Amino acid sequence: MSDKLVQPQSRTTSADWHQPLARAIRNPDELLDRLGLSESLRPAAHEAARLFPLMVPESYLRRIDPSNPNDPLLRQVLPLFQESLEVPGFELDAVDDVSFRLAPGLLKKYSGRALLIATGSCAVHCRYCFRRHYPYGEEPRRLDDWQPALDAIAADPSIQEILLSGGDPLMLTDRRLSDLLDRLEAIPHLRRLRVHTRLPIVLPERVTGTLLDRLTECRLTTVVVVHANHAAELVADCAKALRKLVAAPLTVLNQAVLLRGVNDSVEAQCDLSTALIDLGVLPYYLHQLDRVAGASHFEVPVEEGRALVQEMRRRLPGYAVPRFVREIPGEAHKTVLD
């Protein structure tokens, strides 16, 4: 009998994550008041939140340093006036998702794999989100609405891997997620499942015993790809959640985005990679920012990113250095920049 069966008291229940999700901060005034931020930020925060709503879970808020107006975690969630600026080259659909939509909720960009927009919901609204303008209202909501996408996957034996994305797929309830996995497992030629999620970072309570059991019992070889951008995110309950995923056992990778004012230094990137490795999570990709409208103030020039990664190679073992990549619509794979 496995450890996870003989030690049920160490497992959290599915209900544990719904309450902290409901308590997440959605009002710019509350965020500014809780962190004691300058009143001068208030008008712009309201305007930017009107364009793209604010959402910050309590766990993530506790990791923000209220004495530092330039805190790298705060910068990822604080609405700023720059989001309303129209900047040439920054578009609503930065990665041309619409051109690769095979069926409602189904995107296919690369050979052998396809992506399901499992939900439009997230537990945090990252201000640089490349899908901040995505038409989620046009995608499936009920399980039966997924049938055209599932039929398309079943009809294409070249698809061996399914990515669950969104939004964040772990915003689905355990029951809805399990039902969707049941239908994917029933497609014989599928071999692998990749779950792309930020919830273990921003809402660690979501890593429940029920979730771990379902993912480890899945017929498909399962890889969890989390999204952390700074070492300060990887502490306390977040670190505990990541250790649970690794111990389940599941393969856990991290994707980060290179962000101005957040992690655009060698020190920040090295700290992030070493913190991940210490938790058993492999640094996978460092993404050049997708040029989505509203996020221009986060962009770091590619040459700076290249120099940063080169210096990381001098300081860290090879397995701790992520690949520096950019998504270019129409290319057969991510374009490696370093």
N, C-alpha and C positions, 0 to 999 in steps of 0.2 A: 504494500500500500504506500502511495506517495506521501511526502510530507504535507502536501497541500490538503490531503484528506484527513490526516491524523491531527492537524492543528487548525481546526476551523475557527478557533477563537482569534486567530491572527488576521482573519479576513474581514474586510468591511462589507457592508451590505449595499445593495443597489440604491436604497433610499438615501444613503448618506451624502450623495453628491447633489441631489436635487435642491436641498435647502441652501447650501452655499451658492449655488447657481442663482437661486431666486434673490439672494441678498446682494448680488453683484451691483456695483455702482453704475447707474445709467444717466445720472444728472451731472453736467459739468460743474454746477455750483457745489454739489456734495464733494466731488473730487478735489476741487480747489480748496474748499473749507477743511476737509480732512487732512490735507497736506500743508495747509497754511501758505498757499501759493499767492503770488501777487494779484491784487485786484485788477491790474492792467491786463491780465490774461483772460478775464471773464468774457468780454464781448466777442473776442475771436473764438474762444472755446465754444460758445453757444452757436456761432455762425457755422463753424466747421462741423460741429455735432449735428447740425441740421442737415448738412450734406451727407454725412456718414456718421451714424449714431455712436455714442460713447458706450463702452461696456468694459468694466474692470472688476474681476472677482476680488474678494477680500484677501485671499491668500496672496495674490500678486501685489495688492496694495501694501501689504505688510512688508514686502521686500523692497519697497521704494524708500529711499532716504529723504525724509521731508525737509532736511536742512540743505539739500542740494537741488536747486532749480534745474540743473543740467543732468540729473540722475539718468543713467542710460535706460533704466526700466521705465521711468516716467516719460521719457521722450518717445517711447514706442506707443504710448496710449493717450497722451495729452493732445487734444485737438488744437491746432494752431492756425493762424491766419493764412499761412502759406498754402494750405490745402485748397483754398478758393482761387488761387492764381492759375491762369491759363498759360502753360509753358509749352512752346513748340516741341514736338516729339514725344510728349506725354499724352497717352490716349486712354479712352475708356476701356478698351479691350487690348491690353498691352501684349498679350501672348496669342491673340487671334483664336481664342477658344471657339468662337462661333463657327469658324471654318472647319472644325474637326468634330462637330457634333453629329454623330451617326443616328441617334435616337434621343428622345427625352432623357436627360440625365447621363448620357453616355458620350464620352469623348475618346477618340482614338488618334493619337499623334505619332506613336512609335510602333515599330514592328514587334509583334508578339505580346503586346500588352494594351490594355484599355483602362479608362478611368471612369468611375461612377461618381457623379455629384450626389453624394448620399443625403446631404441636407444643406440648406443655406444658412443654418444657424451656427454660431460660434459662442464660446464662453468669454472671449475677449475680442475687441475690435482693434486690431493692429493698424496704425495709421498709414502704413506703407502697403497694406494688403493689395495684392495684384488683382483680386476679384472683388474689390470694393464696389464696382459698378455692375457686377454680373447679374443677369436677369433670373435670379433664383425662383421668382414666382412662376416661371415657365417650366420648372422641373418637377419630377414626381414627388408626391407627398405621401400618398397611401401606398401600401405594399403592392397592390394590384397594378398601380400606375407604372411599376417597374417592368411589367411584362414585355413591352416592346424592346427595351434595352436588353433584358435577359435573353429574349429570342434572338436578337442580333448577335450577342456573344455566343450563344449556342450554335448559331449558323456559321460561325467563323472558327474553324479548328486551329487557325494560326495563333489565336489568342490563348496564351498559357498563363498569363498573370493579370490579375485585376487589382487596380489601385482604388481604394476608397478615399475620397477627398471631399471637398465641400467649399465653403463652410467647413465644419469639422465633423467627421463621421461618428466620433464618440459622443456627439450631442444626441444621437439616437438613443432611445431607451434600450436597456438590455434585451427586452423582448423583440423590439423592432430590428435591432441589429442582428440578433440570432436568427430571426425569420429571414432576413436578407441573406445571411451567410448560408442558411439551409438551402436556399434556391441556387446560390452560386456553387455550393458543394455538389449539387445534383448535375452540374454540367461536366461531363466526363473529361474533356480535354483541358480543363483548368487545373493548374498545378500549384500556383502560388497566389498568395493574398498579401497585398501591401496596404497598411493602414497609416495614412498620413494625418497626424494629429498634433495639436498644440495643447490639448487638455491636460496631459500629465505635467506640463510646465505651469500652466496658469490656473488649473483647477485640479490639483492632485487627488482630491477626493474621488475623482472619476475612476481611478484605478482600483476597482472593487474586486472582491473574490469572484463574483459572478462573471465579470468581464475577463479576468485572467483565465478562469476555467474554460470559457467559451473559446477564447483565442488559442489556448494550448491544445484543446480537443479538436480543433478545426481540421478537417481532412486536408486542407490546403496548407502548404508550408507558409507560415505567417511571419512577416517582417513588420515591425512597428517603426515608423519614421517620425520622430518627434521634431519639434522646432523650438530650439533655444538659441538666443542671439548673444547672451552675455552670461558670464560666470555667476553674477549676482542672482540670476534666476534659479540656479541649481543648488539651492540650500533648503534646509528644514524639510517641510512636507513634500516639496518637489523632489528633493534628493531621495527621500524614502519611496516615493511613487516610482521613480526610475529604477531603483534597486529591486522593487517588486516585479517590474516587467522583466528585468534581466534574470531574476531568480526563478521566474515562472516555469521553465525558461523560454524566453522569446529573444530573437535577434532584434536589437534595438540600435537604430542609426539616428544621427542628427543632421538636419539641414538648418543652416543659418543663412541670413541675408546680410550682405555687407551694407551697413547703414551709417551715414554721416552722423557723428555725435553720439553713436551708440557703441560701435565696435570697430571703428576705423583706425585702430592702432595695433601695432604688433603685440603690445602687452595685453590688450583686451582679447585678441584672438588666441594668443598662447594660453591665457588664463582659461578661456572657454574650452579649448581643446583638452587641456590637462584635467579640468574639472569633469568633463565628459568621460574621459578615459578612466579616471578614478572611480566613476560610477558604473563602469562596464559598458558605456555607450560609445559607439564608434563615430567620430566625426566623418561625415559622408560628403556633403556638398557645402560650399560657401557660394551662395548665389550673388551674382551681380544683380542689382536692383532691376526688377521689371518696371518699365517706364510707364506706370499707370498714372492717369491724371489725378492730382492731389498729393503726389508723393515726391515731387521733384526735389524738395529740400533734403531728402535722405540720400540722394545720389552721390556716390563716390566715383571719381574717374577710374576707368579700367586700369590705367597704368599704375595708379596708386594701389589698387588691389593686387596687381601682379607683384609689385615690389614688396607688399606686405606678406604675401604667401611665400615669396622667395626667402624672406628673412625668417619666417616660421620654419622653413626646412632646415635652416642653419641651427635653430634652437631646439627643435623637437624631433623625436623619432618619426619615421615616415608614416607609420600607422596613425599618428596623431594629427596629420596635416590633411585637411579636407581638400577635395578638388574644387578649384575656382571655376565656376561655370556660368553660362548665360543661356537662357532659352531663346532661340531664334525661330520664329514660326516657319514651318515648312522644312526645317532641317530634320535629318533622320535620328538625331539624338541631341542631348545637351552639348553645347559647344564649350570645350575646355579652353579657358582663357590663360592659364598659367603655364 
